[in-house]
Amino acid sequence: MSLERLKGLEQSALMPTYKRLPVEFVRGEGALLWDDEGREYLDLLAGIAVDNAGHCHPDVVTAVTDQVSKLIHVSNLFYTEPGMDLADRLSRSSLGGLVFLCNSGAEANEAAIKLARRHKPGGGFVVLQGAFHGRTMGALSATPQAEKQDPFAPLLPGFAAVCADPAALTAAVTDQTAAVLIEPIQGEGGVQIVPDDVLIAAREACDRHGALLIFDEVQTGAGRTGTLWAYQQTPVVPDAMTVAKGIGAGFPVGALITAAGCSTSLVAGDHGSTFAGGPVTAAAALASLGVVSTENLLAQVVRLGAKLMAGLAELPGVESVRGRGLMIGADITGDAPAVVLAALQQEALVINATGPSTLRFVPPLVITEQEIDDALERLSRLPLA
Ligand SMILES: Cc1ncc(COP(=O)(O)O)c(C=O)c1O
């Protein structure tokens, strides 16, 4: 009954920007979700790579409830402790430079685009084909996908998209390039790992031409790949990176983080955000980072990721599997969106498709070995072929 009411409200009140699956979730714990009728689901999507610390982790719940009863918002015109601590923690745990806090992945990339323009006024951008950097106009300009871009033309000029090839990248970066923006593993693009030689070529080209190398770690960050940040498993260090999704445990938190050696910063009057670094969202992010930074959890992400990948590779209908840690993509011979619906309805398993034949698995990082076994068993009963 309740789901029918929500479908009605969706039709009468919401712009139809999302295609929802027919389920209403009302509770979550760890890697489990429950719907309005009490049915239990195993979650291998984590709110699209967001609930890294698991649903309603007690540390996050305590931090948020403590903070919300003391102070919710005063703005960036004043000092509050959680936001400052969050900037410090993000910087120390990654590139060591200055941080701009915001509320989402797209916003973090907007800040990165402005940083690059501060770095080289009027400069252009190089991005990879298949990239996804967000839906706002700047981030969309960096997302070279015709069906997403074309209805909203004209976009920001100056964005060149190249294939993930060292020679193509080297040729595309010039003295007029302000930044190269790369997801070290393309998430929405189907979990495509950008090869090391492409990242090295990008680093060298940026150094040669005085451009910034910026990693978009919105999806790969916060422990997702088995290190706190994905760049830590690559042979290069970027000049800046953008993060969001998993750092906030479901609260809207994003950030642009620069490297200690980065000479460029956004300065007073350049940029801002009313909500950014607010005490409640920052408290959530601090608690969430506390959970996903532990060595034990990161080691478990690597181990269980390998187990899930190996198990997937053995299922009939699975053509190829790729990924790092608990960010996994699988190409199947069957119809991926149909499998997603069957998984939900028949097996109470929450998964996701990034394309007609690609399934994506980004479970909460706190998922247990038993739950991975259980997920593989449920997947084996689905029409993957
Ligand atoms: C790599 C990457 N960058 C940016 C974004 C945009 O993040 P948000 O939806 O928080 O704006 C996403 C979202 O999927 C993403 O995967």
The ligand as a Gaussian input file, in Angstrom:
#p B3LYP/6-31G(d) Opt

LIG

0 1
 C       33.461000       9.684000     -10.263000
 C       32.291000      10.543000      -9.946000
 N       32.434000      11.875000      -9.922000
 C       31.412000      12.688000      -9.617000
 C       30.158000      12.183000      -9.348000
 C       29.033000      13.114000      -9.003000
 O       28.767000      13.027000      -7.645000
 P       27.393000      13.612000      -7.034000
 O       26.301000      12.737000      -7.538000
 O       27.600000      13.541000      -5.555000
 O       27.276000      15.008000      -7.537000
 C       29.962000      10.800000      -9.363000
 C       28.626000      10.233000      -9.095000
 O       28.324000       9.114000      -9.429000
 C       31.049000       9.952000      -9.668000
 O       30.917000       8.627000      -9.710000

